[in-house]
Amino acid sequence: MGGSLVYKNILFCTDFSDDAHMAFVHALDLTRKYRAKLYLLHIIPPLNPCGVPPDTSHTDKPASPSENIHQIQQQVLKAMIKQYVHALDEQDDYDIQVCTGSPDIEIIRFARRFYIDMIILGAQGRPEKDRRIFIRTAANVSKFAPCQVIAIRSPKDQVPDTATTL
């Protein structure tokens, strides 16, 4: 079992949660260590997963779904640049992507398309109401991804060591 680990393409997935911010620190560290390309990815879940037309009665000119999603993608892209690019000061090999769809499926699809060697994402996700969705996302990505997956938990969300109290 000789040989060393080589990571050429590392994917960092964000939902802007505390866990994701901690995952970014790890992703950036590993990217620098392995001199890899860093992909930063945010998946926008489907706006209307049931196919029901949006209520546009309150607007003069309803925006098409593609216009809405394009606006949201641009807002998310700006937020990603603001949140993460400043920390990439010496990292010049990176790519920022915003996609739409089911987060777990799109992350796996992205990993295959770009030959990702490692995926790093937050373990839990953002608000309480969405937490179950992101936990499922992290579990599915780690189960079905074509590469290594690291799910990071923010230190403030870590469960206390109960082994000593049992």
C-alpha positions in Angstrom: 0.0 0.0 0.0 2.6 2.5 -1.0 2.1 5.8 -2.7 0.8 9.1 -1.5 -2.5 10.8 -1.6 -2.9 13.2 -4.5 -5.9 15.5 -4.7 -6.0 17.6 -7.9 -9.6 18.9 -7.7 -11.3 19.7 -4.4 -15.0 20.7 -4.2 -16.3 22.9 -1.4 -20.1 23.0 -1.1 -21.7 25.9 0.8 -25.1 26.8 2.2 -23.6 29.7 4.1 -24.1 27.9 7.4 -21.6 27.9 10.3 -20.7 24.3 9.3 -20.0 25.4 5.8 -17.7 28.2 6.9 -15.7 25.7 9.0 -15.7 23.4 6.0 -14.3 26.2 3.9 -11.3 26.6 6.2 -10.6 22.9 5.8 -11.1 23.0 2.0 -8.7 25.9 1.6 -6.1 24.3 3.8 -6.2 21.0 1.9 -6.3 22.9 -1.4 -3.1 24.7 -0.5 -1.5 21.5 0.9 -2.1 19.6 -2.3 -1.8 22.5 -4.7 -5.2 21.5 -6.0 -7.9 23.4 -7.9 -10.7 24.6 -5.6 -14.3 24.5 -6.8 -16.8 26.5 -4.7 -20.3 25.3 -5.2 -23.8 26.4 -4.0 -26.9 24.5 -5.1 -30.2 26.4 -5.1 -33.0 23.9 -4.4 -35.9 23.9 -6.8 -38.0 27.0 -6.2 -41.2 25.1 -7.1 -40.6 21.4 -6.8 -44.3 20.5 -7.2 -44.7 22.2 -10.6 -47.4 24.6 -9.3 -47.3 27.9 -11.2 -46.1 30.7 -8.9 -48.7 33.3 -7.7 -48.0 36.4 -9.7 -51.2 38.3 -8.9 -49.3 40.9 -6.9 -47.1 42.0 -9.8 -47.7 43.9 -13.0 -45.5 41.8 -15.1 -44.8 38.3 -13.8 -41.2 37.3 -14.1 -40.6 34.0 -15.8 -39.1 31.2 -13.7 -35.9 31.5 -15.7 -35.6 35.2 -14.9 -36.3 34.5 -11.2 -33.7 31.8 -11.0 -31.1 33.9 -12.9 -31.6 36.7 -10.4 -31.2 34.4 -7.5 -28.1 32.8 -9.0 -26.5 36.2 -9.5 -27.3 37.2 -5.8 -25.8 33.9 -4.6 -22.8 34.3 -6.7 -22.2 37.8 -5.3 -22.6 36.4 -1.8 -20.1 33.7 -2.5 -17.6 36.2 -3.8 -18.1 38.4 -0.8 -17.9 35.6 1.7 -15.0 33.5 0.3 -12.9 35.1 -2.4 -11.0 37.4 0.0 -9.6 34.4 1.8 -8.3 32.9 -1.5 -5.6 35.6 -1.7 -2.8 33.3 -2.9 -5.1 30.6 -4.3 -5.4 31.5 -8.0 -6.8 28.2 -9.3 -10.4 28.2 -8.3 -13.8 28.3 -9.8 -17.2 29.4 -8.4 -20.4 27.8 -9.5 -24.0 28.2 -8.6 -26.4 25.5 -9.8 -30.0 24.6 -9.3 -31.6 21.3 -8.4 -31.6 18.7 -5.6 -28.4 19.5 -3.6 -27.3 15.9 -3.2 -27.8 14.9 -6.8 -26.2 18.1 -8.2 -23.2 17.8 -5.9 -22.6 14.2 -7.1 -23.2 15.1 -10.7 -20.7 18.0 -10.4 -18.1 15.8 -8.8 -18.3 13.4 -11.7 -18.3 16.1 -14.3 -15.2 17.8 -13.0 -13.3 14.8 -11.8 -13.4 15.9 -8.1 -11.1 14.0 -5.8 -12.5 15.2 -2.6 -15.8 16.9 -1.5 -15.9 19.0 1.7 -19.2 20.3 3.0 -20.9 21.2 6.2 -22.4 18.4 8.2 -25.8 20.0 9.1 -26.8 23.0 7.2 -28.4 26.3 8.0 -31.8 27.0 9.7 -33.5 24.4 11.8 -36.3 23.9 9.3 -33.8 23.0 6.5 -31.4 21.1 8.8 -33.0 17.7 8.0 -32.6 18.4 4.2 -28.9 19.2 4.6 -28.2 16.2 6.9 -29.8 14.1 4.2 -27.6 15.9 1.6 -24.4 15.2 3.5 -25.4 11.5 4.0 -26.3 10.9 0.4 -23.2 12.7 -0.9 -21.0 10.6 1.3 -22.8 7.4 0.3 -22.9 8.0 -3.5 -20.0 10.3 -4.4 -17.3 9.0 -6.7 -14.6 10.3 -4.3 -13.7 11.1 -0.7 -16.2 13.2 1.3 -15.6 15.1 4.4 -18.5 16.5 6.4 -17.4 19.2 8.8 -19.3 20.3 11.9 -18.8 23.7 13.4 -17.1 23.5 16.8 -20.0 25.3 18.5 -22.4 22.6 17.2 -20.3 19.6 18.2 -21.8 17.2 20.7 -20.1 17.3 24.1 -18.0 14.2 24.9 -20.5 12.0 26.7 -18.2 8.9 26.8 -16.8 10.0 30.1 -20.3 10.4 31.6 -21.7 7.1 30.6 
